[in-house]
Amino acid sequence: MNYLLGIDLGTSSVKTCLIDHAGTVWASRSEPYSINSPARNMAEQNPEEWWLAAKKTIQYCLQKLEGSRGEITGIGFSGQMHGLVALDKDHQVIRPAIIWCDQRSQEQISSIYNIIHKDELGRQTLNTLSPGFLLPSLIWIKENEPFHYEKIDKVVLPKDYIRYRLTGVIGTDSTDACATLIFDTEKRKWAEALSKRLGIDTAIFPECHEPYEVAGYVTQSAADETGLTHGVPVVYGGGDQPMQAIGNGILSPGTISCTIGTGGQLFTPVNEPVYDRLFRTNTFCHANNWYILGANLSAGLSLKWLMENILFEENITELNAEAGKIPEGSDGLVYLPYLNGDRTPHLDPNAKGMFFGLQLKHNRYHMVRAVMEGVAFSLRDSLEIFNHLNVPVERVIASGGFIQSDLWMQIVADVFQTRISTSLTKEHACMGAAIMAAVGTNAFKSIEEAVKVMVKLSDREIEPIENNGKIYKERYELFKSLYIKNKELFRN
């Protein structure tokens, strides 16, 4: 039997899955790493730690092959988006990677807009700038670390670095490159004119391809380090959002992916590069078309923060069970999930999290439920924009860690007042990465054919409860007003 490796370089861990051509996951391994914050508003990671973690997960999956007659026929990638890895002429890492949740580059965004008007940049990139995106992070390095900037030969996205370590080839793909915000999203190529106006040498950007194209082959040195066979083809892969969507079978308009992991995202494909002219959402490249994305920066992270720093609790099963006994609306307690600013719809790096309405009657389980509801309200903000843009919403498929919680799934269904479905595969991003490898190595003629065979939806569906929807409609209005009334205070 032949197998594929799908490797997903996430924010808090890397995961590798061993998947056959029928879509069965035979082995899965995750290896964690941390986010470093050397100063306020900074979020960095060491690419070498990514590589060490990736090697461990690859080696684990290969051990599961021992004794079988199977072999790895292709490797694909999924990865955290927007981040910046700076490489010198010898392709050595110059400084720690600046990742997507970094907030340091607010001043650089203002300076960029002084050169290129927001609307002009938006018409070409179909997006507005946010801290943590590669372009403002690059300008920050240029202005604050010129000794590092001068050494830059290439800048790549996080998963591109791991692929380079496997193949020795520098490159990226359209689904990740578009999220740098120095990319012509409609034409699927680097925005050279914008780069020149900003004084950036376009030669530092790598060649850009499609996620299913073969980037290179496992080198002998990488084979020695990982246990892989020399010469295995490796495709470019893509950003984690389009890869997890493909792993859920989401290729065409009408189906929405709702993901709650470290962050939270609402994702839907579009056949034309339609974008929100108020720039509350993002429009990026999908594998064969485009997609619209609404994002919350502190979704699952909010629950993690609550458990680790406030409740000092590790047992999520008990918290789920007890929070499920709290009535809808958390007895008046409302949570704003803006621990790290907000992206959709407010695009406000100064936004702050809050619990509003605390009373003596509230306990830890009210707080847990309020966090789950607050994240759902934040994602509904994105759904409201999708509706405003006349994007069809026929089906919602859930992915990410929150699918392990029946309570959180029900809350989202009730807040959206929409049926929530799931796929049988838990490792959606790894599955999407493996599908890219399957197509790139000609195991399937098209992405659609591969999805039809490899992706299987579950019979599990969460139906919205109408009465709960009425309660949440009222609480959602309060949720929205809390940001508006506190916006100026958040700046302090």
C-alpha positions as CSV (number, residue, x, y, z in Angstrom):
1,M,0.0,0.0,0.0
2,N,1.2,3.5,-0.8
3,Y,1.0,6.4,1.7
4,L,1.2,10.1,1.8
5,L,2.5,12.4,4.6
6,G,0.4,15.5,5.4
7,I,2.4,17.9,7.6
8,D,0.6,20.8,9.4
9,L,2.8,23.4,10.9
10,G,0.5,25.1,13.4
11,T,0.9,27.9,15.9
12,S,1.4,25.7,19.0
13,S,2.5,22.4,17.5
14,V,3.4,20.6,14.3
15,K,1.3,17.5,13.3
16,T,2.1,14.8,10.8
17,C,-0.3,12.2,9.5
18,L,0.3,9.0,7.6
19,I,-2.6,8.8,5.1
20,D,-3.3,6.2,2.4
21,H,-4.9,7.1,-1.0
22,A,-8.3,6.2,0.2
23,G,-8.1,8.9,2.9
24,T,-7.6,6.6,5.9
25,V,-5.3,8.0,8.6
26,W,-2.9,5.3,9.8
27,A,-0.8,7.3,12.2
28,S,-0.8,10.8,13.6
29,R,1.7,12.6,15.8
30,S,1.8,16.1,17.3
31,E,4.8,17.8,18.8
32,P,4.4,21.1,20.7
33,Y,6.5,24.2,20.8
34,S,6.0,27.6,22.4
35,I,5.5,31.2,21.4
36,N,8.2,33.6,22.6
37,S,7.3,37.1,23.5
38,P,10.6,39.1,23.9
39,A,8.7,42.3,24.5
40,R,5.1,43.7,24.6
41,N,3.1,42.9,21.4
42,M,5.7,40.6,20.1
43,A,5.2,36.9,19.1
44,E,8.1,35.0,17.7
45,Q,9.2,31.3,17.1
46,N,12.4,29.7,16.3
47,P,12.2,27.9,12.9
48,E,14.8,25.4,14.1
49,E,12.3,24.3,16.8
50,W,9.7,23.7,14.0
51,W,12.2,21.5,12.2
52,L,13.1,19.5,15.2
53,A,9.5,19.0,16.1
54,A,8.6,18.1,12.4
55,K,11.4,15.5,12.4
56,K,10.0,13.8,15.5
57,T,6.5,13.6,14.0
58,I,7.8,12.2,10.7
59,Q,9.9,9.6,12.5
60,Y,7.0,8.5,14.5
61,C,4.8,8.0,11.5
62,L,7.6,6.1,9.7
63,Q,7.9,3.7,12.6
64,K,4.2,2.7,12.0
65,L,5.3,1.7,8.5
66,E,7.9,-0.8,9.7
67,G,7.1,-4.3,8.7
68,S,4.7,-3.2,6.0
69,R,5.3,-3.2,2.3
70,G,4.1,0.3,1.9
71,E,6.1,3.4,1.0
72,I,5.7,7.1,1.1
73,T,4.8,8.4,-2.4
74,G,4.3,12.1,-1.7
75,I,4.5,14.8,1.0
76,G,2.3,17.9,1.4
77,F,2.2,20.8,3.7
78,S,-0.2,23.0,5.6
79,G,1.0,25.9,7.7
80,Q,0.2,28.9,9.9
81,M,-0.2,31.9,7.7
82,H,1.2,35.4,7.5
83,G,4.5,34.8,9.4
84,L,7.9,35.9,8.2
85,V,11.0,33.8,8.1
86,A,14.1,35.7,7.0
87,L,16.9,33.8,5.3
88,D,20.4,35.0,4.3
89,K,22.3,34.1,1.1
90,D,23.3,30.7,2.6
91,H,19.6,30.1,3.5
92,Q,20.3,30.3,7.2
93,V,17.7,31.9,9.5
94,I,18.7,35.5,10.3
95,R,16.4,36.1,13.3
96,P,13.4,34.4,15.0
97,A,10.3,34.2,12.8
98,I,7.7,36.9,13.4
99,I,4.4,35.0,13.4
100,W,0.8,35.9,12.6
101,C,-0.3,37.0,16.2
102,D,2.5,39.5,16.5
103,Q,1.2,43.1,17.0
104,R,4.4,45.2,16.9
105,S,4.0,46.7,13.4
106,Q,1.1,49.1,13.9
107,E,3.4,52.2,13.2
108,Q,4.7,50.5,10.0
109,I,1.2,50.0,8.7
110,S,0.6,53.8,9.0
111,S,3.9,54.5,7.2
112,I,2.9,52.1,4.4
113,Y,-0.4,53.8,3.9
114,N,1.4,57.2,3.8
115,I,3.1,55.8,0.6
116,I,0.3,53.7,-0.8
117,H,-3.3,54.7,0.0
118,K,-5.3,52.1,1.8
119,D,-7.9,51.8,-1.0
120,E,-5.2,51.4,-3.7
121,L,-3.4,48.7,-1.8
122,G,-6.7,47.0,-1.1
123,R,-7.8,47.0,-4.7
124,Q,-4.7,45.0,-5.6
125,T,-4.3,42.8,-2.6
126,L,-8.0,42.6,-1.9
127,N,-7.2,43.1,1.8
128,T,-6.2,45.6,4.4
129,L,-3.0,45.5,6.4
130,S,-2.9,44.0,9.9
131,P,-0.1,43.5,12.3
132,G,1.4,40.0,12.0
133,F,1.2,39.9,8.2
134,L,4.5,39.5,6.4
135,L,4.6,42.9,4.7
136,P,4.4,45.2,7.9
137,S,6.7,42.7,9.8
138,L,9.2,43.1,7.0
139,I,9.0,46.9,7.1
140,W,9.4,46.7,10.9
141,I,12.7,44.8,10.5
142,K,13.8,47.3,7.9
143,E,13.2,50.2,10.2
144,N,14.2,48.7,13.5
145,E,16.8,46.0,12.7
146,P,18.6,47.3,9.5
147,F,21.6,45.0,10.3
148,H,19.2,42.0,9.9
149,Y,17.4,43.5,6.9
150,E,20.6,43.9,5.0
151,K,21.3,40.2,5.3
152,I,18.0,39.1,3.8
153,D,18.2,37.1,0.6
154,K,14.8,35.5,0.8
155,V,11.7,35.8,3.0
156,V,9.4,32.8,3.2
157,L,6.3,31.7,5.1
158,P,6.6,29.3,8.1
159,K,5.7,26.0,6.3
160,D,8.0,27.0,3.4
161,Y,11.0,26.7,5.7
162,I,10.2,23.2,6.7
163,R,9.7,22.2,3.1
164,Y,13.1,23.8,2.3
165,R,14.7,21.7,5.0
166,L,13.3,18.6,3.3
167,T,14.1,19.5,-0.3
168,G,16.7,22.3,-0.3
169,V,14.4,24.3,-2.6
170,I,13.1,27.8,-1.7
171,G,9.6,28.6,-2.8
172,T,6.0,29.3,-1.8
173,D,2.5,28.9,-3.0
174,S,-0.4,31.2,-4.0
175,T,-2.6,30.4,-0.9
176,D,0.2,31.5,1.5
177,A,1.8,34.2,-0.6
178,C,-1.5,36.1,-0.9
179,A,-1.6,36.4,2.9
180,T,1.7,38.4,2.9
181,L,-0.2,41.5,1.7
182,I,2.5,42.2,-1.0
183,F,0.7,39.9,-3.5
184,D,-1.7,40.6,-6.4
185,T,-4.5,38.2,-5.2
186,E,-6.5,38.3,-8.4
187,K,-3.6,37.7,-10.7
188,R,-1.9,35.3,-8.3
189,K,1.6,36.8,-8.5
190,W,3.8,39.1,-6.4
191,A,2.8,42.8,-6.5
192,E,6.1,44.1,-7.9
193,A,4.9,47.7,-8.4
194,L,3.8,47.9,-4.8
195,S,7.1,46.4,-3.6
196,K,9.2,49.0,-5.6
197,R,7.2,51.9,-4.2
198,L,7.9,50.6,-0.7
199,G,11.6,50.3,-1.5
200,I,11.6,46.5,-1.3
201,D,13.7,44.5,-3.7
202,T,11.3,42.0,-5.2
203,A,14.1,39.5,-5.5
204,I,13.7,38.6,-1.8
205,F,10.3,37.0,-2.6
206,P,10.5,33.3,-3.6
207,E,9.1,31.8,-6.7
208,C,5.3,31.2,-6.3
209,H,3.5,28.1,-7.5
210,E,0.2,26.3,-6.8
211,P,-0.1,24.1,-3.8
212,Y,-0.4,20.8,-5.7
213,E,2.7,21.4,-7.8
214,V,5.9,19.4,-7.0
215,A,8.4,21.7,-5.3
216,G,11.3,19.2,-5.0
217,Y,12.4,15.9,-3.6
218,V,13.7,14.7,-0.2
219,T,17.4,15.3,-0.2
220,Q,19.9,12.7,1.1
221,S,20.7,14.9,4.1
222,A,17.0,15.3,5.0
223,A,16.5,11.5,4.5
224,D,19.4,10.9,6.9
225,E,17.8,13.2,9.5
226,T,14.2,12.0,9.2
227,G,14.3,8.4,8.0
228,L,12.5,9.3,4.8
229,T,13.5,7.8,1.5
230,H,15.8,9.9,-0.7
231,G,13.9,11.3,-3.7
232,V,10.3,11.3,-2.3
233,P,8.4,14.1,-4.1
234,V,7.3,17.1,-2.0
235,V,4.6,19.5,-3.2
236,Y,4.4,23.1,-2.2
237,G,1.3,22.7,0.0
238,G,-0.7,25.7,1.3
239,G,-1.9,27.9,4.1
240,D,-3.7,26.2,6.9
241,Q,-7.1,27.7,6.2
242,P,-7.4,26.5,2.6
243,M,-5.8,23.2,3.4
244,Q,-8.2,22.4,6.3
245,A,-11.1,23.5,4.0
246,I,-9.9,21.0,1.4
247,G,-9.5,18.4,4.1
248,N,-13.2,19.0,4.8
249,G,-14.1,18.8,1.1
250,I,-14.8,22.5,0.8
251,L,-13.9,23.6,-2.8
252,S,-16.9,25.6,-4.1
253,P,-19.3,28.3,-2.9
254,G,-22.2,27.5,-0.6
255,T,-20.2,25.6,2.1
256,I,-18.7,27.4,5.1
257,S,-15.9,26.1,7.2
258,C,-16.1,27.1,10.9
259,T,-12.8,26.5,12.7
260,I,-12.0,27.1,16.3
261,G,-8.4,26.3,17.2
262,T,-5.9,28.8,18.7
263,G,-7.7,31.4,16.6
264,G,-11.1,31.2,15.0
265,Q,-12.0,31.4,11.4
266,L,-15.0,31.5,9.1
267,F,-14.1,30.5,5.6
268,T,-16.0,30.2,2.3
269,P,-14.9,29.7,-1.3
270,V,-15.9,32.2,-4.1
271,N,-15.5,31.8,-7.8
272,E,-14.6,35.4,-8.4
273,P,-12.2,37.4,-6.1
274,V,-15.1,39.3,-4.4
275,Y,-14.0,41.3,-1.4
276,D,-15.4,43.3,1.4
277,R,-14.8,47.0,0.5
278,L,-14.8,47.9,4.1
279,F,-12.0,45.4,4.6
280,R,-13.5,43.7,7.6
281,T,-12.7,40.3,6.1
282,N,-9.8,38.9,4.0
283,T,-10.0,37.6,0.4
284,F,-7.2,35.1,-0.4
285,C,-6.4,32.5,-3.0
286,H,-7.9,29.0,-2.6
287,A,-6.4,26.0,-4.5
288,N,-8.5,26.6,-7.7
289,N,-10.4,29.8,-6.9
290,W,-10.5,32.3,-4.0
291,Y,-12.0,32.5,-0.5
292,I,-13.3,35.0,2.0
293,L,-12.1,34.7,5.6
294,G,-13.2,36.2,8.8
295,A,-10.9,35.7,11.8
296,N,-10.8,36.0,15.5
297,L,-7.3,36.0,17.1
298,S,-8.1,34.5,20.5
299,A,-10.8,31.8,20.0
300,G,-9.5,28.5,21.5
301,L,-6.8,30.6,23.0
302,S,-9.4,32.3,25.2
303,L,-10.4,29.0,26.8
304,K,-6.8,28.0,27.2
305,W,-6.0,31.3,28.9
306,L,-9.0,30.9,31.2
307,M,-8.1,27.3,32.2
308,E,-4.4,27.9,32.7
309,N,-4.3,31.4,34.2
310,I,-7.6,31.8,36.0
311,L,-9.1,28.4,36.8
312,F,-5.8,26.5,37.1
313,E,-7.7,23.5,35.6
314,E,-6.6,20.9,33.1
315,N,-9.7,18.7,32.9
316,I,-11.7,20.1,30.0
317,T,-14.1,17.2,30.1
318,E,-15.4,18.2,33.6
319,L,-15.6,21.9,32.6
320,N,-17.6,21.0,29.5
321,A,-20.0,18.9,31.5
322,E,-20.6,21.5,34.2
323,A,-20.7,24.5,31.8
324,G,-23.4,22.6,30.0
325,K,-25.6,22.9,33.1
326,I,-25.4,26.7,32.9
327,P,-28.4,28.3,31.0
328,E,-28.0,29.8,27.6
329,G,-26.7,33.3,28.0
330,S,-24.6,32.4,31.0
331,D,-26.9,34.1,33.4
332,G,-26.1,37.5,32.0
333,L,-22.3,37.1,31.8
334,V,-20.8,38.2,28.4
335,Y,-17.2,37.7,27.3
336,L,-15.3,39.6,24.6
337,P,-12.6,37.4,23.1
338,Y,-10.1,40.1,22.2
339,L,-7.1,39.0,24.3
340,N,-4.8,39.8,21.4
341,G,-6.8,42.5,19.6
342,D,-9.4,41.8,17.0
343,R,-9.2,41.2,13.3
344,T,-12.8,40.7,12.1
345,P,-14.8,42.9,12.0
346,H,-13.1,45.7,13.9
347,L,-9.5,45.3,12.7
348,D,-8.4,46.8,16.1
349,P,-5.1,45.6,17.6
350,N,-6.0,47.7,20.7
351,A,-9.2,45.8,21.4
352,K,-9.2,44.2,24.9
353,G,-10.9,41.1,26.3
354,M,-13.5,41.5,29.1
355,F,-16.0,39.7,31.2
356,F,-19.1,42.0,31.5
357,G,-21.9,41.5,34.0
358,L,-20.2,39.6,36.7
359,Q,-22.3,39.0,39.8
360,L,-22.0,37.0,43.0
361,K,-24.1,34.2,41.4
362,H,-21.5,33.5,38.8
363,N,-18.9,30.8,39.1
364,R,-16.1,29.2,37.1
365,Y,-18.6,27.3,34.9
366,H,-20.4,30.5,33.9
367,M,-17.0,31.9,32.8
368,V,-16.3,28.8,30.7
369,R,-19.7,29.0,29.0
370,A,-19.4,32.8,28.5
371,V,-16.0,32.3,26.8
372,M,-17.5,29.7,24.4
373,E,-20.5,32.0,23.7
374,G,-18.2,35.0,23.2
375,V,-16.1,33.2,20.6
376,A,-19.3,32.1,18.8
377,F,-20.6,35.7,18.8
378,S,-17.3,36.9,17.4
379,L,-17.5,34.4,14.5
380,R,-21.1,35.4,13.9
381,D,-19.7,38.9,13.2
382,S,-18.0,37.2,10.2
383,L,-21.2,35.4,9.2
384,E,-23.1,38.7,9.2
385,I,-20.5,40.1,6.7
386,F,-20.8,37.1,4.5
387,N,-24.6,37.6,4.4
388,H,-24.0,41.3,3.5
389,L,-21.8,40.3,0.6
390,N,-24.5,37.9,-0.6
391,V,-22.2,34.9,-0.2
392,P,-24.3,31.8,-0.2
393,V,-24.5,29.9,3.1
394,E,-26.0,26.4,2.5
395,R,-23.9,24.3,4.9
396,V,-21.5,24.8,7.8
397,I,-18.7,22.3,8.4
398,A,-16.9,22.5,11.8
399,S,-13.2,21.8,12.3
400,G,-10.5,22.4,14.9
401,G,-10.3,21.4,18.5
402,F,-13.8,22.6,19.4
403,I,-15.4,19.7,17.6
404,Q,-14.5,17.6,20.6
405,S,-17.0,19.6,22.7
406,D,-20.6,18.9,22.0
407,L,-21.5,21.9,24.1
408,W,-19.4,24.4,22.1
409,M,-20.7,22.9,18.8
410,Q,-24.3,23.4,20.0
411,I,-23.6,26.9,21.1
412,V,-22.2,27.8,17.6
413,A,-25.2,26.1,15.9
414,D,-27.6,28.1,18.2
415,V,-25.8,31.4,17.7
416,F,-25.6,30.9,13.9
417,Q,-29.1,29.2,13.8
418,T,-27.6,26.8,11.3
419,R,-27.0,23.1,11.2
420,I,-23.3,22.2,11.9
421,S,-21.8,19.2,10.2
422,T,-18.4,17.5,10.6
423,S,-16.2,15.2,8.6
424,L,-15.0,11.8,9.7
425,T,-11.4,13.0,9.5
426,K,-10.2,14.9,12.5
427,E,-6.9,16.1,11.0
428,H,-8.4,18.3,8.4
429,A,-5.3,20.4,7.6
430,C,-3.1,17.3,7.3
431,M,-5.7,15.7,5.0
432,G,-5.7,18.8,2.8
433,A,-2.0,18.7,2.6
434,A,-2.0,15.0,1.7
435,I,-4.6,15.6,-1.0
436,M,-2.3,18.2,-2.6
437,A,0.5,15.6,-2.5
438,A,-1.9,13.0,-4.1
439,V,-2.8,15.3,-6.9
440,G,0.8,16.5,-7.4
441,T,2.1,13.0,-7.8
442,N,-0.7,12.0,-10.2
443,A,-2.5,9.6,-7.9
444,F,-5.6,11.6,-8.9
445,K,-6.3,13.7,-11.9
446,S,-7.8,16.7,-10.0
447,I,-8.4,18.0,-6.5
448,E,-12.1,17.3,-7.0
449,E,-11.4,13.6,-7.7
450,A,-9.1,13.3,-4.7
451,V,-11.6,15.0,-2.4
452,K,-14.4,12.7,-3.6
453,V,-12.3,9.6,-2.6
454,M,-10.4,10.8,0.4
455,V,-12.8,13.0,2.3
456,K,-15.8,11.5,4.1
457,L,-18.4,13.5,6.0
458,S,-19.8,12.2,9.2
459,D,-23.4,11.5,10.0
460,R,-23.0,13.7,13.1
461,E,-24.9,16.9,12.7
462,I,-25.8,19.5,15.3
463,E,-29.2,21.0,14.8
464,P,-29.9,24.6,16.1
465,I,-32.4,25.0,18.8
466,E,-34.8,27.8,17.9
467,N,-35.5,29.0,21.4
468,N,-31.8,29.2,22.2
469,G,-31.4,31.3,19.0
470,K,-33.8,33.9,20.4
471,I,-31.8,34.2,23.6
472,Y,-28.5,34.4,21.7
473,K,-29.9,37.0,19.3
474,E,-30.5,39.3,22.3
475,R,-27.1,38.6,23.8
476,Y,-25.3,39.1,20.5
477,E,-26.7,42.7,20.3
478,L,-25.2,43.3,23.8
479,F,-21.9,41.7,22.7
480,K,-21.6,44.1,19.8
481,S,-22.5,47.2,21.8
482,L,-19.8,46.4,24.4
483,Y,-17.0,46.8,21.9
484,I,-18.5,50.1,20.5
485,K,-19.0,51.6,24.0
486,N,-15.5,50.7,25.2
487,K,-13.5,51.3,22.0
488,E,-11.9,54.5,23.2
489,L,-11.1,52.9,26.6
490,F,-9.4,50.0,24.8
491,R,-6.8,52.4,23.4
492,N,-5.5,53.2,26.8
